[in-house]
Amino acid sequence: MGSTSTNMDDLKEALQSISQTQTALLTAVQSIADRVNTLEKKDTSSSSPPSAQALDRSATPLKTGFTQTPTSELPAEAGTQTPTATAPTSPVATASKQFTSRVILTTYPHQIGISPLPLNWGAPDPLSRGPVTVSRSPSTIGRRNAIGAHGGSYSIYYALALASGELPHNHKPDYTNTEPAVSIGPFPQWGDKKKIVAMDPWGHLVPWTHKELMEREGVDLRPTIAVTKAHMTLPELEESVRSGRLRPDGKVCLNGRGELAVTKFAVEPVWYLPGVAERFGIEEGVLRRSLFEETGGMYPELITRSDIKVFLPPIGGLTVYVFGDPANMSDPSKRLALRIHDECNGSDVFGSDICTCRPYLIFGIEEAVKEAQNGGSGVVIYFRKEGRALGEVTKVVVYNARKRGEDRASDYFKRTENIAGVKDMRFQALMPDILHWLGITKIDRMLSMSNMKHDAIVGQGIPIHERVELPEELIPADSRVEIDAKITAGYFTTGHRMTDDELKAVQGRIWEDIDH
């Protein structure tokens, strides 16, 4: 027993010695890196001004699309003199002006210089919760408590703007007069880590609740939610007024053109990884590994920083459109009509009739406006989940498979599964978070036939009193394949649910019909 104790003590001493040696080594490396950066800055500031050619952005490789070897590196031909003019700046040289020579691929817990700002997900107020901090700017990288980047998929364009020199690397946003246009919350749900796991409930207040921290430490903190007011005009709404389905009241429906007053909430995704994993019934480690692998290893801290629990994924966000007084959404005495809509660029924007997306969106807006005019609240929430979150390329490839075949309702989901491997990747488990954030505790009229959306909302403790399907007269002929297949698969209807034989008889246009 004594020998075992001695061996353990020796092992602890050895580990402690190794730890101290690593600490000293990291300190030395950091000191050298800082010295190199200082010397590089001095060298840059003391060098002669670049030539006009070097300053001409149109001559740089980033504009012309090629990398030219600097003249000073080219061998001079016999009998010629080496040109003295400065060569066009290479991408590497351009990048070196805004990045340090040290590339930080990842970080680790307890690493020197790493001191994350406290983040207590589920805390009842923004100060005790702490700000989501994700920037890799020099003033902030050691204080990060989140993985990823602001802007979702648009973070790539941010990187391009920096690399091309269009965006100064030291730019700091000026948030003067950008406060939310209306007040919302806080609601008890904001402090419940079980109810909100896919967005930052305090994300609309960051520049103001943490202003003192930003000024004192120079950390880069940014909002993930923005709130504004706007008007909405759609051609179908003018027809809705003419036909009597909508009536102008000067408050919600402003005039005979069907122009609507609306409050808008733009939301970027912010994932609390333990909560997201729990929603899907998987281990957090499995979630982290899958996210790391399937994003091409873009976020190594998903693996190396188990202490960081928040991730800003590179995906699209959502927009909430509220008709009527936003305060009515959280008032249980007021009726609420809701349309949850997932993006469909082809139909929503360009009017493709192969699906019911735009007709249902317009119908949802109309019904939301009517509920608001009756003293309640109308809400339409638009998620960026193109092609059932399979993406538009996959969706169009599926369309090709359908139109080259017989395009029958009985094969509708099979075509998608053959290509994508699944019917749907929208995963509505995270969708109800926005309802919790808006303070919604019940839904009087759910303008959706989706069983997945219904089950996700009810599963989060929000009752739905009435489900409203899309009226038959609004269903385009070529979209019968989609809607009948979905109804047979479980979508809500008060009408007829087809047999397998009836489903086989439902056929859409094939390309020969389209061409003629």
Order of alpha helices (4+ residues) and beta strands (2+ residues): alpha-alpha-alpha-alpha-alpha-beta-alpha-alpha-alpha-beta-alpha-beta-beta-alpha-alpha-alpha-beta-beta-beta-alpha-alpha-beta-alpha-alpha-alpha-beta-alpha-alpha-alpha-alpha
